[in-house]
Amino acid sequence: MAMSKTTNTYNRQNWEDSEFPILCQTCLGDNPYVRMIKERYGKECKICTRPFTIFRWCPGARMRFKKTEICQTCSKLKNVCQTCLLDLEYGLPTQVRDAALKIQDKIPESDVNKEFYIQNIESQLKAGDDNTVAAGTVGKSLAASDMLAKLARTAPYYKRNLPHICSFWVKGECKRGEECPYRHDKPVEPDDPLSEQNIRDRYYGRNDPVADKLMKRAASIPTLEPPEDKTITTLYVGNLGEHITEVDIRDNFYHYGEIRSVSLVPRQQCAFVQYTKRAAAELAAEKTFNKLVLGGKKLTIKWAHSQAKSTAYAQNSVPRGAGGGGNRIFDPVPGLPGQLPMPPNPTDYFNLQASEMAVLPPGMKIHQLPPGLIPGAPSYASMYQQAGGGSSGIPPSAGGASSGEAGSSSSTSAGGPGHSMMPPAMHQQQLHYPSQDPARLGALKK
């Protein structure tokens, strides 16, 4: 049945038109030049069923296209993203946020009451000047919470934008390969509660499996126990940024008690905050453990070690490479051999005697040494006499001297300048291998 003109005009006035969506950083993606497709009144809101302007975009490479699911009025009413319906400030489901802040926001769910309630909220938003504050009960009671600070995401989670799993690949029938726009991965088990998520349950904060998982995680979060030594009043602050100064640390720790000193270690990106009283240190550790965010980073808070114990450990330990200091006594390990005795001469690495050592004359190389100067090495004459059985294997020298004279002349003329020892040639019948030729071995000085 066709509606009248007045009713159609009335309903069109309640349709929502916007210029940019309300998104979280994860859904928007890391590309600062993202391109969006805008369609006025393209879909109806999945909460209030009113037509609204939808936006569609790709958050990054190898990601799936995303679009807005609810209108901006419903988004401002719960302070959630239009796409993932998670809280814009903490990145958590509304069920976890409402439980931590103790919010009981009863939004009507029937069609007539819901339409009237949304119209009133929209008129309140138009009357207000600041559109960045959440509407309804959430905007009035949005305060800090310890549990929310522990569970909140400090960085975007881009894995949530990955494509859906390819159903053809699961059945082994996908023929696209790397060109497939869907993800080739093993699907979750059908019994997994995270596989059954509903937009309406996420928005109204009821029966949300993701919220139940986070609530169980919050119950098992560890706490920082104070040490038994009551003299320890120093806290270790880690994961500091490069531009964090001592003044920034004092500004975040001074209101817990009187600070005695702040020691900043820029190289390790940490600091030590020492209080005058133990109660102030315990209060600071309780209020800042897994909660303090400085410079966009969540700081690591621990108790510092006792200075007396650190000094005693340093005295009982021997630093690497140092000969002095204290000596730590370790228990002997069974099965290891005993200590070897020290050599008589620690500098003698080859067990050489003084008579066996020879020093090269200045300017002389090792191949210019005659055999007489090498300790323990036989001369050429004696070597070839033993090999040939006499002096027949030794050719006459340049002056026509005999073997004895050749040996004596070689020993006397070795020290003269410009004289080099020429090795005698061997008979052809004694050369069994080419490597036995002294000329091939490089004995001849060219």
SVG drawing of the C-alpha trace seen along z (x, -y; Angstrom):
<svg xmlns="http://www.w3.org/2000/svg" viewBox="-2 -25 141 71">
<polyline fill="none" stroke="black" stroke-width="0.4" points="0.0,0.0 1.4,-3.4 2.2,-5.9 0.7,-9.4 2.9,-12.4 3.0,-13.7 4.1,-10.4 6.7,-9.9 8.1,-13.4 8.1,-12.8 10.0,-9.6 12.5,-11.1 13.3,-13.8 14.5,-11.1 16.8,-9.6 20.5,-10.2 22.9,-11.9 26.6,-12.4 29.8,-13.4 32.3,-11.1 31.8,-7.9 32.6,-7.4 35.4,-4.7 38.1,-3.3 41.7,-3.3 41.7,0.4 38.8,0.3 40.0,-2.9 43.4,-1.2 46.9,-2.6 46.6,-4.3 46.3,-8.1 45.1,-8.4 42.2,-6.0 39.5,-6.3 35.8,-5.7 32.6,-5.1 29.7,-7.1 26.0,-6.2 23.3,-8.3 20.5,-6.2 22.1,-3.0 21.3,-0.7 19.2,-0.7 20.7,-0.7 20.9,2.8 19.8,1.4 17.2,-1.3 16.3,-0.2 16.5,-3.8 18.1,-4.4 21.5,-6.1 24.5,-7.0 26.9,-4.1 30.6,-4.2 32.7,-1.5 36.5,-1.3 39.6,0.9 41.7,0.5 44.9,1.7 46.6,4.1 45.4,7.7 42.5,6.6 38.8,7.1 36.5,4.2 34.6,2.9 31.4,0.8 29.5,-1.0 26.8,1.2 24.9,-1.2 23.9,-4.9 25.8,-7.6 23.1,-8.3 23.3,-4.7 27.1,-5.0 27.1,-8.1 24.5,-6.6 26.9,-3.8 30.3,-5.5 31.2,-2.7 32.6,-2.3 30.1,-2.2 31.7,0.9 33.1,3.2 30.8,1.9 33.7,1.8 34.3,-1.1 36.1,-4.0 38.2,-4.8 39.3,-1.4 38.6,0.9 36.6,3.3 33.0,4.7 30.3,2.7 29.5,5.5 33.0,5.3 32.9,1.5 29.5,1.3 30.5,3.9 33.7,2.0 31.9,-1.3 28.8,0.1 26.5,-1.3 22.9,-0.1 21.8,-1.7 18.4,-0.3 17.6,-1.1 14.2,-0.1 14.1,2.6 10.6,2.5 10.1,0.7 7.9,-2.2 9.7,-2.9 13.0,-2.6 12.1,-5.1 10.8,-7.6 13.9,-7.1 16.3,-7.6 14.4,-10.8 14.8,-12.3 18.5,-11.4 19.1,-12.9 17.4,-16.1 19.6,-16.3 22.7,-15.9 21.6,-18.6 20.9,-21.0 24.3,-20.3 27.4,-22.1 30.0,-19.4 29.3,-16.4 32.5,-14.6 31.0,-13.5 29.0,-10.3 25.3,-10.6 23.0,-9.0 24.2,-7.3 27.6,-6.4 28.5,-10.0 27.6,-11.0 29.5,-8.1 32.5,-7.7 35.3,-7.7 38.6,-6.0 38.7,-2.4 41.5,-0.1 40.1,2.9 39.6,1.0 43.1,-0.4 44.5,3.2 42.4,4.7 42.5,1.7 44.4,1.9 47.1,-0.7 47.7,0.0 45.5,0.9 44.9,4.6 44.9,4.8 44.6,8.6 40.9,8.0 40.7,6.7 42.0,9.8 39.8,11.4 37.3,14.1 38.3,17.8 37.9,19.2 35.3,21.9 36.5,23.4 40.0,23.8 38.6,25.6 37.0,28.1 40.2,28.3 38.5,26.8 40.0,23.3 41.8,22.8 42.8,19.1 46.0,19.6 47.6,16.4 45.1,14.3 42.3,15.4 41.0,12.4 40.0,14.6 42.2,16.1 43.6,19.6 43.7,20.7 42.2,23.3 38.8,22.2 38.0,22.2 36.3,25.1 32.5,25.0 32.4,25.5 34.4,22.4 32.1,19.8 33.9,17.0 32.4,18.3 28.9,17.2 28.9,13.4 25.9,11.2 25.7,7.5 22.7,6.9 24.2,8.8 27.5,6.8 25.6,3.5 23.3,4.2 26.1,5.9 24.6,9.4 25.8,12.9 28.9,11.6 31.5,14.4 34.4,11.9 33.3,10.1 33.2,13.3 36.7,14.1 38.0,10.7 36.2,10.9 38.0,14.2 41.3,12.6 40.6,9.8 40.1,12.2 43.5,13.8 45.5,10.6 48.6,10.8 49.2,8.2 52.5,6.7 53.3,8.0 55.5,5.8 58.8,7.3 59.3,8.6 62.2,6.2 60.6,3.1 63.6,0.9 62.9,1.1 61.2,-2.1 62.3,-2.3 60.3,-1.5 61.7,-0.4 60.0,-2.2 60.7,-0.6 59.7,-0.9 60.2,-4.7 60.2,-6.6 63.2,-8.5 61.8,-11.9 60.7,-11.2 62.5,-13.5 62.8,-13.4 60.2,-16.1 57.6,-13.9 58.3,-11.1 58.0,-13.3 54.7,-14.7 53.2,-11.2 54.6,-9.9 54.7,-12.9 51.0,-12.8 51.5,-9.3 54.0,-10.6 57.2,-12.5 59.9,-11.5 63.5,-11.3 65.2,-10.9 64.6,-10.1 67.4,-8.4 66.9,-8.3 68.9,-5.8 68.3,-6.9 70.4,-4.1 68.3,-1.4 65.1,-3.5 64.3,-3.1 64.2,-5.0 64.3,-4.5 61.9,-6.4 62.7,-6.3 60.2,-7.4 60.9,-8.6 58.2,-6.2 57.3,-2.6 53.6,-3.4 54.0,-5.9 55.9,-3.4 53.3,-0.7 50.5,-3.1 52.4,-4.2 53.0,-0.5 49.3,0.3 48.0,-2.7 50.5,-2.5 51.0,1.3 49.8,2.1 47.9,-1.2 50.3,-4.1 50.7,-5.2 53.3,-7.8 54.3,-9.0 52.0,-6.5 53.6,-3.5 52.4,-1.4 55.2,-1.6 56.6,1.4 56.4,1.0 58.4,3.3 60.0,3.2 63.7,2.5 66.2,4.9 67.7,4.2 70.9,2.2 72.6,4.2 71.9,7.5 73.2,6.0 76.4,4.8 77.0,8.2 76.5,10.0 78.9,7.6 81.6,8.3 81.2,12.1 81.3,12.2 84.4,11.9 83.9,9.6 84.7,11.0 88.3,10.3 89.4,9.0 92.1,10.7 91.4,9.3 88.2,9.0 86.4,11.6 86.6,15.3 83.3,17.2 83.7,20.8 81.6,23.1 80.8,26.7 82.9,29.3 81.1,31.0 81.4,34.8 82.9,36.5 85.1,33.7 88.9,34.2 91.2,32.4 93.2,29.3 96.2,29.7 99.7,28.8 101.3,25.6 104.2,26.0 107.8,25.2 108.1,22.4 104.8,20.8 106.2,18.8 107.7,21.8 104.7,22.9 106.7,25.5 109.0,27.0 112.1,25.8 115.5,25.6 117.8,22.6 120.3,24.5 117.5,25.4 116.4,21.8 117.8,19.8 117.3,16.1 117.3,15.0 119.8,12.3 118.3,9.0 117.2,8.8 117.4,12.5 114.4,14.7 113.9,18.3 114.6,19.7 118.0,18.0 119.3,19.9 121.9,22.6 121.3,25.9 124.2,25.3 122.4,22.5 119.3,24.6 119.7,26.5 119.3,30.2 119.0,30.1 121.7,32.1 123.7,30.5 123.2,31.2 126.5,33.0 125.9,35.4 122.3,35.9 123.3,36.9 126.3,38.8 124.0,41.0 121.6,41.3 124.1,42.0 126.7,44.0 129.6,41.6 130.5,38.4 129.3,39.7 125.9,38.1 127.2,34.6 128.3,32.7 131.5,30.7 131.2,27.1 131.9,24.1 135.6,24.1 136.1,27.9 136.4,28.8 135.7,32.2 132.8,33.0 134.8,32.2 136.0,29.0 132.5,28.2 131.2,28.7 133.9,26.5 133.6,23.8 129.8,23.7 130.2,23.3 132.8,20.5 131.1,18.7 127.6,18.8 128.1,15.7 129.4,13.6 127.2,11.2 125.6,12.1 126.3,15.9 123.3,18.2 123.4,22.0 122.6,23.9 121.1,27.3 122.8,30.2 121.0,31.8 119.7,35.3 120.2,38.2 117.2,39.0 117.0,42.5 116.4,41.2 113.4,39.0 110.4,41.2 107.8,38.3 107.8,34.8 107.5,33.4 111.0,34.7 112.6,32.3 114.1,29.5 113.8,27.0 110.0,27.7 109.8,27.2 111.0,23.7 114.5,24.2 116.1,22.4 116.3,18.6 115.4,17.0"/>
</svg>
